[in-house]
Amino acid sequence: MVDLVWFQLLSAILFVIGLYGVMARRSAVLIIMSIELMLNAVNINLIAAASHMEGTGKFSDFDGQLIAIFIITVAAAEVGLALAIILRMFKNRSTVNVDEINLMKW
């Protein structure tokens, strides 16, 4: 069995890559993909912790898996809504670059 530390390390690396993608990218689609990568890193951490802590009283049988499924469901709804907004902005402004979209400025 793989130690919990390796799963946490993988999760941390994926989260940092996603955080870099959110901070450095200008395309709205790439920012959404980076947010999804960060959410998947959290899911990996939750499921690994639940599988390693099972039977110790700290987690019940499927707490990590249930929270991960909830996160996946919310992320799917978020992506659907975000892509609809991005498509509308592309239709109006002909760009998905977040620096060039200034709809909220006066």
C-alpha positions in Angstrom: 0.0 0.0 0.0 1.2 3.5 -0.9 1.8 5.8 2.1 -0.5 8.8 2.6 2.5 11.2 2.2 2.8 10.4 -1.5 -0.8 11.1 -2.1 -0.5 14.4 -0.3 2.6 15.3 -2.2 0.8 14.5 -5.5 -2.1 16.6 -4.4 0.1 19.5 -3.4 1.9 19.4 -6.7 -1.3 19.4 -8.7 -2.7 22.2 -6.6 0.3 24.4 -7.1 0.2 23.7 -10.9 -3.4 24.7 -10.9 -2.7 27.8 -8.8 0.1 28.8 -11.2 -2.4 28.4 -14.1 -4.9 30.6 -12.4 -2.4 33.3 -11.7 -0.4 33.3 -14.9 -2.9 32.5 -17.7 -5.0 35.1 -19.5 -7.4 32.9 -21.3 -10.6 32.3 -19.5 -10.8 28.7 -20.7 -7.4 27.9 -19.3 -8.2 29.6 -16.0 -11.3 27.3 -15.7 -9.2 24.3 -16.5 -6.7 25.3 -13.8 -9.5 25.7 -11.3 -10.7 22.1 -12.2 -7.1 20.9 -11.6 -7.1 22.4 -8.2 -10.4 20.8 -7.3 -9.2 17.4 -8.5 -6.1 17.8 -6.3 -8.4 18.4 -3.3 -10.4 15.3 -4.3 -7.3 13.2 -4.4 -6.3 14.4 -0.9 -9.8 13.7 0.5 -10.1 10.2 -0.9 -6.5 9.2 0.1 -7.1 10.5 3.6 -10.4 8.7 3.9 -8.9 5.4 2.7 -5.9 5.6 5.1 -7.9 6.8 8.1 -10.8 4.3 7.7 -11.4 2.3 10.8 -9.6 4.8 13.1 -12.7 6.7 14.1 -11.6 9.9 12.4 -13.6 9.2 9.3 -16.6 7.1 8.9 -16.6 4.7 6.0 -17.2 6.9 3.0 -16.8 10.5 4.2 -14.0 11.4 1.8 -15.6 9.8 -1.1 -18.9 11.5 -0.5 -17.3 14.9 -0.2 -15.3 14.2 -3.4 -18.5 13.3 -5.3 -20.1 16.5 -4.0 -17.1 18.5 -5.2 -17.2 16.9 -8.6 -21.0 17.7 -8.9 -20.4 21.3 -8.0 -17.4 21.6 -10.3 -19.5 20.2 -13.2 -22.2 22.8 -12.7 -19.5 25.5 -12.3 -17.9 24.5 -15.6 -21.2 24.5 -17.5 -22.1 27.9 -16.2 -18.6 29.4 -16.7 -18.4 28.0 -20.3 -21.8 29.5 -21.1 -20.6 32.9 -19.8 -17.3 32.6 -21.7 -19.1 31.7 -25.0 -21.4 34.8 -24.5 -18.4 37.0 -23.9 -16.6 35.6 -26.9 -19.7 36.3 -29.0 -19.9 39.9 -27.8 -16.2 40.8 -27.6 -14.5 38.3 -29.9 -12.0 37.4 -27.2 -11.7 35.3 -24.1 -8.6 37.1 -22.8 -9.5 38.3 -19.3 -7.4 41.4 -19.6 -9.4 42.7 -22.5 -12.8 42.0 -21.1 -13.9 45.0 -19.0 -17.6 44.7 -18.9 -17.9 45.9 -15.3 -15.9 49.1 -15.6 -17.6 52.5 -15.9 
